[in-house]
Every structure is written in C-alpha cells, then in structure tokens.
Amino acid sequence: MADCPEDTIESGVVSPSRAAAAQPASADAHRIQVVLNPAARSGAAAAVREEVARELEARGVAWTRVDTSGPGDAVEIARRAALNGAPVVVAVGGDGTVHEVANGLLRARAEREHDTALGIIPCGTGNDFAHNVAGIPGRAAAYDALMRGRTRRVDAGLVEWNGGGEYFVNAMGTGMDVEVVRQLRKTSRLPGALIYLSAVLRTLRVFRPTPLRLDGAGDVVDSSAYVIAICNGSRIAGGLRICPDSLPDDGVLDACFVQALPWHRIPPTLLGVLRGTHGGMPWVRMLRAQSFTLAVPRGTHLYFQLDGELRDGGSANELRISNVPGALRVVSALAKEG
C-alpha cells in the first residue's frame, strides 16, 4: 500500500484507518487482503494472528492484514481493497465477518466491476457459509484453498426496506431467529451446534409467535410464525438444515415458514430441522422464488437478522428480498480444477 512504510507491509499488519486511506501501488496489487476480526468467537479469533502469517507464508501466499476495531470496519476495508485491485479479500472470523466482507465486495461491484474474490479462514461460532459454499470445514482446508486459488461464483441475497438495504450471503430471517441471535450474545462458549441449541431453548421460554406474511412469486403464507428463514445455502446456526435443498448458485432463494405450534410439536420440529426432514410437516411451508416480500401488520416493529447480524427495520413494515445471481466470487475447496 503506497501510503504505508515498507516494513509495515512486510509485517502483514496495517491499521484500519491507514488501510481506509491507502491506495496500493501496482506492485502490491497481487497481495491478498486479510481482514481479521479479533472479537470473533468471544475473542478467540485474535489468537490465530500468528497462525495466519505462518500458514500463508509457508504456502507462498503474499498477504497484508488489517484487524477490525468495531462493527462495519470490514465492509469499508473490503470495499476499498476491491476497488484498489486486490485479487482476494480474506475474512478471518465467523459468519458476521464474512457478512461484512461480502457486503464490502458487493458494494464495490455496484460502483465498478471488479474481479476480487472472497476468501474465508473460519474461526467463528457457526462458520455456516464456509461449509455451505466454500467446502471449508476448518482452517487447514482454508489455507490450502487460498494457495490453489480456485474460485466459484455464487448468488447473494439483497434485502431492501424503506430507509435501508443490505446484502446477505447465507441466510436472513425473522421471528424466533431474532431472539435466538440475542440469546447467542449471552451464551458462554460451547462447542459446535450446542451453543445454538442452548440459545433456542432459552428463546422458547420467552418468544411469542408473530403475525407475518410471506409472498414468493404469488405463493403466499399469511399466519403467525415461529420462524421465517430465507436461505442461499442449506445450513444455518452451526448446522441446522432449515432449507436443506437450497443451493448457493441456482438463481433462486429457498424459504422456510414455521407456523405457530403447540408445545408438544416443538421437539419433533427441532429434530426435523436438525435432520432436514421437517418440510413434510403440515405446519411447515417450504417456498422457492427469485424474490420474496415479507410483511408485518402496520404498527408492528420489524426486526430481522442477516447472516446472524441483527437489524432494525425502523418504521418499515415490509422487506423486499431478492436473489442477485452470480454476484460473488468465492475461493472454494469445492471449485473444480481450471
């Protein structure tokens, strides 16, 4: 980066403020930009700094790293890196970090066509996008994928409402989803899907179903709902198969609408979601469309989550959700040679 001292580049560490102002020299355009969220998984991601440097350098990957200092940092770092010609921007963290980096790349794409790819070194809680799209179950596979440099092109989702708009890459939702995300932030560190199961169980004690209307190409569900999830991939929340047939590159989104349930039907529904077999239950509707409209009654406050990040719709009572085909290049262990 032209504004950075040479020894700062060689160390692989640049402050977010310096990175936002910097314009890279052409000689540095081949370097991948690593964006590390030290707060991911309750701070555990900060411990992988040395590992990232060691593993990338051992594989001959040229890199520069920026640590985020707060929400939204990764969006702007990724956006500028793409506009400045970085070949890959790597999200080191969980699904929230991936969400921000992807939004930065997609916002840059709206400004100017670019060929920057999203890379992932997973060290968050769920790592659902890394599993779904990149075929990366852990960090060793992530480093190898970056070395090989193979990519696949996948869809993204776009959510728009009066006063706002944002992309998602794995899933968005409302209903019980929102309270689960709140509970996750109160949950101590647990392995794998247990942290999500713990949050779901606590949510069931306090959540009450919400009147919601979902319209996908004229296929309408209008009912009180526990959950509406709209997916670009087959798993969410650390492995729950809420839309088991969803594919990230088919040009459509898949939705699951779970209607209000009596208590005795909740355990078999949860088990069905774990197995991906809940679609046949009479209180579950599965929809597929290129776009959806999701609405709540006027006067009802609309909260929702995008890739696990909470959002407040403000005065809006309707969300417009659409698929953006082939919007994102992703470094993937699933990509074919050539």
C-alpha positions as CSV (number, residue, x, y, z in Angstrom):
1,M,0.0,0.0,0.0
2,A,1.6,3.2,-1.2
3,D,0.9,5.3,2.0
4,C,2.3,2.6,4.3
5,P,6.0,2.2,5.3
6,E,7.6,-0.8,3.6
7,D,8.3,-2.6,6.9
8,T,4.6,-2.3,7.8
9,I,3.7,-4.1,4.6
10,E,6.2,-6.8,5.3
11,S,4.8,-7.3,8.8
12,G,1.4,-8.0,7.3
13,V,-0.3,-5.6,9.7
14,V,-2.0,-2.3,8.8
15,S,-4.3,-0.3,11.0
16,P,-7.9,0.1,9.7
17,S,-7.6,3.8,9.5
18,R,-4.5,3.6,7.4
19,A,-5.9,0.9,5.2
20,A,-9.0,3.0,4.5
21,A,-6.9,5.9,3.3
22,A,-4.2,3.9,1.5
23,Q,-4.0,3.5,-2.3
24,P,-2.0,0.4,-3.3
25,A,1.0,0.6,-5.6
26,S,0.7,-1.6,-8.7
27,A,3.5,-3.8,-7.3
28,D,1.2,-4.7,-4.3
29,A,-1.9,-5.5,-6.3
30,H,-1.1,-9.2,-6.2
31,R,-1.3,-9.3,-2.4
32,I,-4.4,-10.7,-0.8
33,Q,-6.0,-8.6,1.8
34,V,-6.6,-10.4,5.1
35,V,-9.3,-8.9,7.3
36,L,-9.3,-10.3,10.8
37,N,-12.0,-9.8,13.4
38,P,-10.3,-10.2,16.8
39,A,-13.7,-10.3,18.6
40,A,-15.0,-13.3,16.7
41,R,-16.0,-16.3,18.9
42,S,-15.7,-14.2,22.0
43,G,-12.2,-13.1,21.2
44,A,-10.8,-16.5,20.2
45,A,-10.0,-15.3,16.6
46,A,-7.3,-12.9,17.9
47,A,-5.2,-15.9,18.8
48,V,-4.9,-17.0,15.2
49,R,-2.9,-14.0,14.0
50,E,0.5,-15.8,14.1
51,E,-1.0,-18.9,12.6
52,V,-2.4,-17.0,9.7
53,A,1.0,-15.4,9.0
54,R,2.9,-18.7,9.3
55,E,0.5,-20.8,7.2
56,L,0.1,-18.3,4.4
57,E,3.8,-17.6,4.1
58,A,4.6,-21.4,4.2
59,R,2.4,-21.7,1.1
60,G,3.9,-18.8,-0.7
61,V,0.8,-16.5,-0.4
62,A,1.6,-12.8,-0.4
63,W,-0.7,-11.0,2.1
64,T,-1.4,-7.9,4.1
65,R,-3.6,-8.0,7.2
66,V,-5.9,-5.5,8.8
67,D,-7.6,-6.0,12.1
68,T,-11.1,-4.6,12.6
69,S,-11.8,-2.5,15.6
70,G,-15.6,-2.5,15.5
71,P,-18.8,-3.2,13.6
72,G,-18.8,-2.1,10.0
73,D,-15.0,-1.8,9.7
74,A,-14.7,-4.9,7.4
75,V,-17.3,-3.5,5.0
76,E,-15.2,-0.5,4.1
77,I,-11.9,-2.3,4.2
78,A,-13.2,-4.9,1.7
79,R,-14.8,-2.3,-0.5
80,R,-11.6,-0.3,-0.8
81,A,-9.5,-3.4,-1.3
82,A,-11.7,-4.5,-4.2
83,L,-11.7,-1.0,-5.8
84,N,-7.9,-0.9,-5.4
85,G,-7.5,-4.2,-7.2
86,A,-6.8,-6.8,-4.5
87,P,-7.2,-10.3,-6.0
88,V,-8.8,-11.8,-2.8
89,V,-10.1,-10.3,0.4
90,V,-10.0,-12.9,3.2
91,A,-12.4,-12.8,6.1
92,V,-10.8,-14.3,9.3
93,G,-13.7,-14.7,11.7
94,G,-17.2,-16.1,11.7
95,D,-20.3,-15.6,9.6
96,G,-20.6,-12.0,10.8
97,T,-17.1,-11.2,9.5
98,V,-17.9,-13.0,6.2
99,H,-21.1,-11.0,6.0
100,E,-19.3,-7.6,6.3
101,V,-16.5,-8.5,3.9
102,A,-19.0,-9.8,1.3
103,N,-21.1,-6.6,1.7
104,G,-17.9,-4.6,1.0
105,L,-17.2,-6.6,-2.2
106,L,-20.8,-6.4,-3.3
107,R,-20.9,-2.6,-2.7
108,A,-17.7,-2.2,-4.7
109,R,-19.3,-4.2,-7.5
110,A,-22.2,-1.8,-7.6
111,E,-19.7,1.0,-8.1
112,R,-17.4,-0.7,-10.6
113,E,-17.0,-4.2,-12.0
114,H,-14.1,-6.0,-10.3
115,D,-12.7,-9.5,-10.1
116,T,-11.9,-9.6,-6.3
117,A,-12.8,-12.9,-4.7
118,L,-13.9,-13.6,-1.1
119,G,-11.7,-15.9,0.9
120,I,-12.5,-17.4,4.3
121,I,-10.4,-18.6,7.2
122,P,-13.2,-19.8,9.6
123,C,-12.8,-19.2,13.3
124,G,-16.2,-18.1,14.4
125,T,-19.1,-19.8,16.1
126,G,-21.1,-21.3,13.2
127,N,-19.0,-20.9,10.1
128,D,-22.0,-21.8,8.0
129,F,-21.1,-20.0,4.8
130,A,-17.6,-21.6,4.9
131,H,-19.2,-25.0,5.0
132,N,-22.1,-24.3,2.6
133,V,-20.3,-22.5,-0.2
134,A,-16.6,-22.9,0.2
135,G,-16.5,-26.5,1.4
136,I,-14.1,-25.5,4.1
137,P,-14.6,-27.3,7.4
138,G,-11.6,-25.8,9.1
139,R,-8.6,-23.5,8.8
140,A,-6.2,-26.1,7.3
141,A,-8.5,-26.5,4.3
142,A,-8.9,-22.7,4.1
143,Y,-5.1,-22.2,3.7
144,D,-4.9,-24.9,1.1
145,A,-7.8,-23.3,-0.8
146,L,-6.1,-19.9,-0.8
147,M,-2.9,-21.5,-2.1
148,R,-4.7,-23.2,-5.0
149,G,-6.7,-20.1,-5.9
150,R,-9.7,-21.8,-7.3
151,T,-13.0,-19.9,-7.1
152,R,-16.7,-20.5,-7.8
153,R,-19.3,-17.8,-8.5
154,V,-22.3,-17.8,-6.2
155,D,-25.5,-15.8,-5.7
156,A,-26.2,-13.3,-3.0
157,G,-29.4,-12.1,-1.4
158,L,-30.4,-8.4,-1.2
159,V,-32.8,-7.1,1.4
160,E,-34.3,-3.7,0.8
161,W,-36.7,-1.7,3.0
162,N,-37.8,1.9,3.3
163,G,-34.7,3.6,4.6
164,G,-32.2,0.8,4.0
165,G,-30.7,-2.1,2.1
166,E,-28.1,-4.7,2.7
167,Y,-26.8,-8.0,1.2
168,F,-26.7,-11.4,2.8
169,V,-24.8,-14.4,1.6
170,N,-26.1,-17.3,3.6
171,A,-29.5,-16.6,5.2
172,M,-31.8,-14.0,6.6
173,G,-34.8,-14.4,8.8
174,T,-37.2,-13.0,11.3
175,G,-39.4,-14.3,14.1
176,M,-37.7,-16.6,16.6
177,D,-34.5,-16.1,14.7
178,V,-34.1,-12.6,16.1
179,E,-34.4,-13.7,19.7
180,V,-32.0,-16.6,19.1
181,V,-29.4,-14.2,17.9
182,R,-30.0,-12.0,21.0
183,Q,-29.6,-15.1,23.2
184,L,-26.4,-16.2,21.4
185,R,-24.8,-13.0,22.6
186,K,-25.4,-14.0,26.2
187,T,-24.3,-17.6,25.8
188,S,-20.9,-18.8,27.1
189,R,-18.7,-20.5,24.6
190,L,-19.9,-24.0,23.8
191,P,-18.7,-26.4,21.0
192,G,-20.5,-26.7,17.6
193,A,-24.2,-26.6,17.5
194,L,-24.6,-26.8,21.3
195,I,-24.3,-23.0,21.6
196,Y,-27.3,-22.6,19.2
197,L,-29.3,-25.3,20.8
198,S,-28.8,-23.6,24.2
199,A,-30.0,-20.3,22.7
200,V,-33.0,-21.9,21.0
201,L,-34.1,-23.5,24.3
202,R,-33.9,-20.1,26.1
203,T,-35.7,-18.4,23.3
204,L,-38.6,-20.8,23.5
205,R,-39.3,-19.7,27.1
206,V,-39.8,-16.0,26.1
207,F,-40.7,-15.8,22.4
208,R,-44.3,-15.5,21.2
209,P,-45.3,-16.1,17.5
210,T,-45.6,-13.0,15.3
211,P,-48.2,-12.4,12.5
212,L,-46.2,-12.5,9.3
213,R,-47.0,-12.6,5.6
214,L,-44.5,-14.1,3.1
215,D,-45.1,-13.8,-0.7
216,G,-42.9,-15.6,-3.1
217,A,-44.0,-15.2,-6.8
218,G,-47.6,-15.4,-5.7
219,D,-47.2,-18.3,-3.3
220,V,-48.4,-16.7,-0.1
221,V,-48.3,-17.8,3.6
222,D,-50.1,-15.5,6.0
223,S,-50.0,-16.7,9.5
224,S,-48.5,-16.3,13.0
225,A,-45.0,-17.7,12.7
226,Y,-42.2,-19.0,14.9
227,V,-39.6,-18.7,12.1
228,I,-39.2,-17.4,8.6
229,A,-35.8,-18.2,7.2
230,I,-34.8,-17.3,3.6
231,C,-31.7,-19.1,2.5
232,N,-29.0,-19.1,0.0
233,G,-27.4,-22.2,1.5
234,S,-28.5,-25.5,3.1
235,R,-27.4,-24.9,6.7
236,I,-27.6,-22.1,9.3
237,A,-26.9,-21.8,13.0
238,G,-24.0,-24.1,13.1
239,G,-25.6,-26.9,11.2
240,L,-29.4,-26.6,11.3
241,R,-30.7,-27.7,7.9
242,I,-33.6,-25.2,7.7
243,C,-33.7,-25.2,3.9
244,P,-31.9,-28.5,3.1
245,D,-32.3,-28.2,-0.7
246,S,-31.1,-24.7,-1.0
247,L,-28.1,-24.2,-3.4
248,P,-26.0,-21.0,-3.5
249,D,-25.7,-20.9,-7.3
250,D,-29.1,-21.8,-8.6
251,G,-30.5,-18.2,-9.1
252,V,-33.3,-18.6,-6.5
253,L,-33.8,-18.4,-2.8
254,D,-35.4,-21.0,-0.6
255,A,-37.7,-20.1,2.3
256,C,-39.0,-22.0,5.4
257,F,-42.1,-20.7,7.2
258,V,-42.8,-22.5,10.5
259,Q,-46.2,-21.6,11.7
260,A,-47.2,-21.2,15.4
261,L,-47.0,-24.5,17.2
262,P,-48.4,-26.1,20.4
263,W,-45.6,-27.0,22.8
264,H,-45.8,-30.8,22.0
265,R,-44.9,-30.2,18.4
266,I,-41.8,-28.2,19.0
267,P,-39.4,-31.1,19.9
268,P,-40.2,-33.1,16.7
269,T,-39.9,-29.9,14.6
270,L,-36.5,-29.2,16.0
271,L,-35.4,-32.7,15.4
272,G,-36.7,-32.5,11.8
273,V,-34.7,-29.3,11.3
274,L,-31.6,-31.0,12.5
275,R,-32.2,-33.8,10.0
276,G,-33.5,-31.7,7.2
277,T,-36.8,-33.6,7.2
278,H,-39.2,-31.0,8.6
279,G,-40.5,-30.0,5.1
280,G,-43.3,-32.6,5.2
281,M,-44.8,-31.4,8.4
282,P,-48.2,-29.8,8.0
283,W,-47.2,-26.7,10.0
284,V,-44.1,-26.1,7.8
285,R,-44.2,-24.4,4.4
286,M,-41.2,-24.5,2.0
287,L,-41.2,-22.0,-0.8
288,R,-38.8,-21.2,-3.6
289,A,-38.6,-18.0,-5.6
290,Q,-36.3,-15.5,-7.2
291,S,-37.7,-12.8,-4.9
292,F,-39.9,-12.5,-1.8
293,T,-41.9,-9.9,0.1
294,L,-42.1,-10.2,3.8
295,A,-44.5,-8.0,5.8
296,V,-45.8,-7.5,9.3
297,P,-49.0,-5.6,10.3
298,R,-48.7,-1.9,10.4
299,G,-47.6,-0.7,13.8
300,T,-45.6,-3.9,14.4
301,H,-41.9,-3.3,14.8
302,L,-39.9,-5.4,12.3
303,Y,-36.6,-6.8,13.5
304,F,-34.6,-9.3,11.4
305,Q,-31.2,-10.9,11.0
306,L,-28.9,-11.0,8.1
307,D,-26.3,-13.8,8.3
308,G,-26.8,-13.6,12.1
309,E,-26.4,-9.8,12.3
310,L,-29.4,-8.1,13.9
311,R,-31.1,-5.3,12.0
312,D,-34.0,-2.9,12.9
313,G,-36.4,-2.0,10.1
314,G,-37.4,1.2,11.9
315,S,-40.8,2.4,10.6
316,A,-40.8,-0.1,7.7
317,N,-43.3,-2.9,7.8
318,E,-42.2,-4.7,4.6
319,L,-38.9,-6.2,3.4
320,R,-38.2,-6.9,-0.3
321,I,-35.8,-9.8,-0.6
322,S,-34.2,-10.8,-4.0
323,N,-31.6,-13.1,-5.4
324,V,-28.6,-11.5,-7.2
325,P,-27.4,-14.3,-9.4
326,G,-23.6,-14.9,-9.6
327,A,-22.8,-11.7,-7.7
328,L,-19.9,-13.0,-5.7
329,R,-16.7,-15.0,-6.4
330,V,-15.6,-17.2,-3.5
331,V,-12.3,-19.1,-3.0
332,S,-13.6,-22.6,-2.6
333,A,-12.3,-26.1,-1.9
334,L,-15.3,-27.3,-4.0
335,A,-14.3,-25.4,-7.1
336,K,-13.1,-27.7,-10.0
337,E,-9.6,-27.5,-11.5
338,G,-9.3,-24.9,-14.2
